[in-house]
Amino acid sequence: MLTPVLMIPALTMMLAGAATLAAPGQARERAQIHYQIGMEHMRAEAYGAAIEAFTEPITIDDTHALAHYMIGRAHSL
């Protein structure tokens, strides 16, 4: 398993690849990748970066309840 420090760049590279996908059905996958990046930032206690990462899934799908919740959690810590 990758450490959190290595996980963030790995997820970022996955996201870069996912950004090139044009199909609308893939937007959910891109949102999930951003959400996972946000979770890695939370684990690393990088709350500002987590908030930024959790904002992207909401931009893609404003009903992404977990991203909304985690933004609130990050603000509270």
MARLOZA-934343 format. One record per atom (N, C-alpha, C): x, y, z; residue in three letters; atom name; residue number from 1. Coordinates in steps of 0.02 Angstrom, whole numbers, plus 50000, padded with zeros to 5 digits. Each point is the difference from the previous one (the first is absolute). Layout:
MARLOZA-934343
+-------+-------+-------+-----+----+-----+
:    px :    py :    pz :  aa : at :   i :
+-------+-------+-------+-----+----+-----+
:     X :     Y :     Z : ALA : CA : NUM :
...
+-------+-------+-------+-----+----+-----+
This chain:
MARLOZA-934343
+-------+-------+-------+-----+----+-----+
:    px :    py :    pz :  aa : at :   i :
+-------+-------+-------+-----+----+-----+
: 50042 : 49941 : 50000 : MET :  N :   1 :
: 49958 : 50059 : 50000 : MET : CA :   1 :
: 50044 : 50062 : 50000 : MET :  C :   1 :
: 49980 : 50049 : 49961 : LEU :  N :   2 :
: 50037 : 50062 : 49997 : LEU : CA :   2 :
: 49988 : 50042 : 50062 : LEU :  C :   2 :
: 50052 : 50035 : 50022 : THR :  N :   3 :
: 49991 : 50046 : 50056 : THR : CA :   3 :
: 49960 : 50060 : 49976 : THR :  C :   3 :
: 49969 : 50037 : 50047 : PRO :  N :   4 :
: 49960 : 50059 : 49980 : PRO : CA :   4 :
: 50040 : 50049 : 49958 : PRO :  C :   4 :
: 50064 : 50008 : 50014 : VAL :  N :   5 :
: 50041 : 50047 : 49962 : VAL : CA :   5 :
: 50006 : 49978 : 49928 : VAL :  C :   5 :
: 50005 : 49935 : 49988 : LEU :  N :   6 :
: 50005 : 49974 : 49932 : LEU : CA :   6 :
: 49931 : 49992 : 49967 : LEU :  C :   6 :
: 49949 : 49993 : 50040 : MET :  N :   7 :
: 49933 : 49989 : 49974 : MET : CA :   7 :
: 49973 : 50062 : 49964 : MET :  C :   7 :
: 50014 : 50059 : 50027 : ILE :  N :   8 :
: 49974 : 50061 : 49970 : ILE : CA :   8 :
: 50026 : 50009 : 49929 : ILE :  C :   8 :
: 50066 : 49995 : 49987 : PRO :  N :   9 :
: 50022 : 50006 : 49929 : PRO : CA :   9 :
: 49972 : 49945 : 49956 : PRO :  C :   9 :
: 49993 : 49940 : 50027 : ALA :  N :  10 :
: 49973 : 49945 : 49960 : ALA : CA :  10 :
: 49928 : 50015 : 49980 : ALA :  C :  10 :
: 49960 : 50023 : 50047 : LEU :  N :  11 :
: 49930 : 50017 : 49986 : LEU : CA :  11 :
: 49996 : 50059 : 49952 : LEU :  C :  11 :
: 50046 : 50048 : 50007 : THR :  N :  12 :
: 50001 : 50057 : 49955 : THR : CA :  12 :
: 50014 : 49979 : 49928 : THR :  C :  12 :
: 50046 : 49952 : 49991 : MET :  N :  13 :
: 50013 : 49975 : 49933 : MET : CA :  13 :
: 49939 : 49964 : 49972 : MET :  C :  13 :
: 49965 : 49962 : 50042 : MET :  N :  14 :
: 49939 : 49967 : 49977 : MET : CA :  14 :
: 49949 : 50052 : 49979 : MET :  C :  14 :
: 49995 : 50054 : 50039 : LEU :  N :  15 :
: 49952 : 50053 : 49984 : LEU : CA :  15 :
: 50017 : 50033 : 49934 : LEU :  C :  15 :
: 50064 : 50011 : 49987 : ALA :  N :  16 :
: 50020 : 50031 : 49937 : ALA : CA :  16 :
: 49978 : 49957 : 49942 : ALA :  C :  16 :
: 50007 : 49935 : 50006 : GLY :  N :  17 :
: 49976 : 49955 : 49948 : GLY : CA :  17 :
: 49925 : 50001 : 49994 : GLY :  C :  17 :
: 49965 : 50003 : 50056 : ALA :  N :  18 :
: 49927 : 50000 : 49999 : ALA : CA :  18 :
: 49973 : 50065 : 49971 : ALA :  C :  18 :
: 50037 : 50055 : 50006 : ALA :  N :  19 :
: 49977 : 50064 : 49974 : ALA : CA :  19 :
: 49994 : 50000 : 49924 : ALA :  C :  19 :
: 50036 : 49956 : 49967 : THR :  N :  20 :
: 49996 : 49998 : 49927 : THR : CA :  20 :
: 49940 : 49961 : 49975 : THR :  C :  20 :
: 49964 : 49967 : 50044 : LEU :  N :  21 :
: 49942 : 49961 : 49980 : LEU : CA :  21 :
: 49942 : 50047 : 49985 : LEU :  C :  21 :
: 49967 : 49990 : 49944 : ALA :  N :  22 :
: 49949 : 50047 : 49979 : ALA : CA :  22 :
: 49929 : 49976 : 50016 : ALA :  C :  22 :
: 49990 : 49937 : 50013 : ALA :  N :  23 :
: 49932 : 49975 : 50011 : ALA : CA :  23 :
: 49970 : 50028 : 50063 : ALA :  C :  23 :
: 49937 : 50022 : 49998 : PRO :  N :  24 :
: 49967 : 50028 : 50059 : PRO : CA :  24 :
: 49996 : 49950 : 50058 : PRO :  C :  24 :
: 49993 : 49937 : 49985 : GLY :  N :  25 :
: 49995 : 49950 : 50053 : GLY : CA :  25 :
: 50064 : 49994 : 50040 : GLY :  C :  25 :
: 50054 : 50026 : 49974 : GLN :  N :  26 :
: 50064 : 49996 : 50035 : GLN : CA :  26 :
: 50009 : 50057 : 50050 : GLN :  C :  26 :
: 49955 : 50048 : 50000 : ALA :  N :  27 :
: 50004 : 50055 : 50047 : ALA : CA :  27 :
: 49997 : 49975 : 50072 : ALA :  C :  27 :
: 49958 : 49950 : 50012 : ARG :  N :  28 :
: 49995 : 49971 : 50067 : ARG : CA :  28 :
: 50067 : 49970 : 50022 : ARG :  C :  28 :
: 50034 : 49968 : 49954 : GLU :  N :  29 :
: 50065 : 49971 : 50016 : GLU : CA :  29 :
: 50051 : 50055 : 50017 : GLU :  C :  29 :
: 49999 : 50055 : 49961 : ARG :  N :  30 :
: 50045 : 50056 : 50014 : ARG : CA :  30 :
: 49985 : 50030 : 50068 : ARG :  C :  30 :
: 49936 : 50006 : 50016 : ALA :  N :  31 :
: 49980 : 50027 : 50065 : ALA : CA :  31 :
: 50026 : 49955 : 50056 : ALA :  C :  31 :
: 49996 : 49935 : 49991 : GLN :  N :  32 :
: 50023 : 49953 : 50050 : GLN : CA :  32 :
: 50076 : 50004 : 50010 : GLN :  C :  32 :
: 50036 : 50010 : 49946 : ILE :  N :  33 :
: 50073 : 50006 : 50005 : ILE : CA :  33 :
: 50018 : 50062 : 50041 : ILE :  C :  33 :
: 49966 : 50056 : 49986 : HIS :  N :  34 :
: 50013 : 50062 : 50039 : HIS : CA :  34 :
: 49982 : 49988 : 50074 : HIS :  C :  34 :
: 49945 : 49964 : 50011 : TYR :  N :  35 :
: 49981 : 49985 : 50069 : TYR : CA :  35 :
: 50054 : 49960 : 50035 : TYR :  C :  35 :
: 50028 : 49951 : 49967 : GLN :  N :  36 :
: 50053 : 49959 : 50030 : GLN : CA :  36 :
: 50063 : 50042 : 50013 : GLN :  C :  36 :
: 50016 : 50046 : 49956 : ILE :  N :  37 :
: 50056 : 50045 : 50012 : ILE : CA :  37 :
: 49986 : 50041 : 50063 : ILE :  C :  37 :
: 49939 : 50024 : 50006 : GLY :  N :  38 :
: 49982 : 50037 : 50061 : GLY : CA :  38 :
: 50007 : 49958 : 50062 : GLY :  C :  38 :
: 49982 : 49937 : 49996 : MET :  N :  39 :
: 50007 : 49956 : 50058 : MET : CA :  39 :
: 50074 : 49990 : 50018 : MET :  C :  39 :
: 50042 : 49995 : 49951 : GLU :  N :  40 :
: 50072 : 49993 : 50014 : GLU : CA :  40 :
: 50027 : 50063 : 50033 : GLU :  C :  40 :
: 49976 : 50058 : 49979 : HIS :  N :  41 :
: 50020 : 50063 : 50033 : HIS : CA :  41 :
: 49975 : 50001 : 50072 : HIS :  C :  41 :
: 49940 : 49975 : 50012 : MET :  N :  42 :
: 49974 : 49996 : 50069 : MET : CA :  42 :
: 50044 : 49956 : 50043 : MET :  C :  42 :
: 50020 : 49942 : 49973 : ARG :  N :  43 :
: 50044 : 49955 : 50038 : ARG : CA :  43 :
: 50067 : 50033 : 50016 : ARG :  C :  43 :
: 50023 : 50043 : 49954 : ALA :  N :  44 :
: 50064 : 50034 : 50010 : ALA : CA :  44 :
: 49991 : 50064 : 50040 : ALA :  C :  44 :
: 49938 : 50013 : 50022 : GLU :  N :  45 :
: 49982 : 50060 : 50038 : GLU : CA :  45 :
: 50015 : 50064 : 49962 : GLU :  C :  45 :
: 49994 : 49998 : 49935 : ALA :  N :  46 :
: 50007 : 50058 : 49956 : ALA : CA :  46 :
: 49929 : 50024 : 49983 : ALA :  C :  46 :
: 49969 : 50033 : 50048 : TYR :  N :  47 :
: 49929 : 50014 : 49995 : TYR : CA :  47 :
: 49983 : 50051 : 49945 : TYR :  C :  47 :
: 50042 : 50050 : 49989 : GLY :  N :  48 :
: 49989 : 50048 : 49946 : GLY : CA :  48 :
: 50000 : 49966 : 49932 : GLY :  C :  48 :
: 50049 : 49957 : 49990 : ALA :  N :  49 :
: 50004 : 49962 : 49937 : ALA : CA :  49 :
: 49940 : 49953 : 49993 : ALA :  C :  49 :
: 49978 : 49972 : 50056 : ALA :  N :  50 :
: 49942 : 49955 : 49999 : ALA : CA :  50 :
: 49938 : 50038 : 49977 : ALA :  C :  50 :
: 49990 : 50059 : 50027 : ILE :  N :  51 :
: 49942 : 50041 : 49981 : ILE : CA :  51 :
: 50001 : 50013 : 49925 : ILE :  C :  51 :
: 50058 : 50018 : 49974 : GLU :  N :  52 :
: 50006 : 50012 : 49928 : GLU : CA :  52 :
: 49983 : 49937 : 49960 : GLU :  C :  52 :
: 50026 : 49943 : 50022 : ALA :  N :  53 :
: 49987 : 49937 : 49965 : ALA : CA :  53 :
: 49926 : 49981 : 50004 : ALA :  C :  53 :
: 49968 : 50010 : 50058 : PHE :  N :  54 :
: 49930 : 49982 : 50007 : PHE : CA :  54 :
: 49953 : 50047 : 49962 : PHE :  C :  54 :
: 50025 : 50060 : 49982 : THR :  N :  55 :
: 49959 : 50046 : 49962 : THR : CA :  55 :
: 49989 : 49976 : 49929 : THR :  C :  55 :
: 50049 : 49966 : 49971 : GLU :  N :  56 :
: 49994 : 49977 : 49931 : GLU : CA :  56 :
: 49943 : 49950 : 49989 : GLU :  C :  56 :
: 49990 : 49950 : 50043 : PRO :  N :  57 :
: 49943 : 49955 : 49989 : PRO : CA :  57 :
: 49933 : 50038 : 50001 : PRO :  C :  57 :
: 49996 : 50052 : 50040 : ILE :  N :  58 :
: 49938 : 50039 : 50004 : ILE : CA :  58 :
: 49991 : 50040 : 49935 : ILE :  C :  58 :
: 50055 : 50023 : 49972 : THR :  N :  59 :
: 49997 : 50035 : 49935 : THR : CA :  59 :
: 49974 : 49952 : 49946 : THR :  C :  59 :
: 50022 : 49939 : 50003 : ILE :  N :  60 :
: 49980 : 49949 : 49951 : ILE : CA :  60 :
: 49928 : 49978 : 50013 : ILE :  C :  60 :
: 49984 : 49988 : 50063 : ASP :  N :  61 :
: 49933 : 49975 : 50019 : ASP : CA :  61 :
: 49981 : 50032 : 50067 : ASP :  C :  61 :
: 49958 : 50051 : 49998 : ASP :  N :  62 :
: 49984 : 50037 : 50061 : ASP : CA :  62 :
: 49960 : 49959 : 50051 : ASP :  C :  62 :
: 49982 : 49938 : 49983 : THR :  N :  63 :
: 49965 : 49957 : 50048 : THR : CA :  63 :
: 50049 : 49952 : 50034 : THR :  C :  63 :
: 50064 : 50009 : 49991 : HIS :  N :  64 :
: 50050 : 49955 : 50030 : HIS : CA :  64 :
: 50001 : 50013 : 50076 : HIS :  C :  64 :
: 49957 : 49964 : 50035 : ALA :  N :  65 :
: 49989 : 50013 : 50072 : ALA : CA :  65 :
: 50064 : 49990 : 50042 : ALA :  C :  65 :
: 50039 : 49949 : 49985 : LEU :  N :  66 :
: 50060 : 49988 : 50040 : LEU : CA :  66 :
: 50051 : 50057 : 49993 : LEU :  C :  66 :
: 50006 : 50029 : 49940 : ALA :  N :  67 :
: 50046 : 50056 : 49991 : ALA : CA :  67 :
: 49976 : 50060 : 50041 : ALA :  C :  67 :
: 49935 : 50013 : 50000 : HIS :  N :  68 :
: 49973 : 50054 : 50041 : HIS : CA :  68 :
: 50015 : 49988 : 50074 : HIS :  C :  68 :
: 49989 : 49939 : 50022 : TYR :  N :  69 :
: 50012 : 49982 : 50070 : TYR : CA :  69 :
: 50073 : 50009 : 50018 : TYR :  C :  69 :
: 50045 : 49976 : 49957 : MET :  N :  70 :
: 50071 : 50002 : 50016 : MET : CA :  70 :
: 50027 : 50072 : 49999 : MET :  C :  70 :
: 49971 : 50044 : 49960 : ILE :  N :  71 :
: 50020 : 50070 : 50003 : ILE : CA :  71 :
: 49983 : 50027 : 50069 : ILE :  C :  71 :
: 49941 : 49983 : 50025 : GLY :  N :  72 :
: 49982 : 50022 : 50067 : GLY : CA :  72 :
: 50047 : 49972 : 50053 : GLY :  C :  72 :
: 50017 : 49936 : 49994 : ARG :  N :  73 :
: 50047 : 49969 : 50047 : ARG : CA :  73 :
: 50068 : 50034 : 49998 : ARG :  C :  73 :
: 50024 : 50015 : 49940 : ALA :  N :  74 :
: 50066 : 50032 : 49993 : ALA : CA :  74 :
: 49999 : 50070 : 50031 : ALA :  C :  74 :
: 49944 : 50036 : 49992 : HIS :  N :  75 :
: 49995 : 50066 : 50031 : HIS : CA :  75 :
: 49999 : 49996 : 50076 : HIS :  C :  75 :
: 49974 : 49945 : 50026 : SER :  N :  76 :
: 49994 : 49994 : 50073 : SER : CA :  76 :
: 50065 : 49979 : 50034 : SER :  C :  76 :
: 50049 : 49978 : 49962 : LEU :  N :  77 :
: 50062 : 49975 : 50029 : LEU : CA :  77 :
: 50055 : 50050 : 49999 : LEU :  C :  77 :
+-------+-------+-------+-----+----+-----+
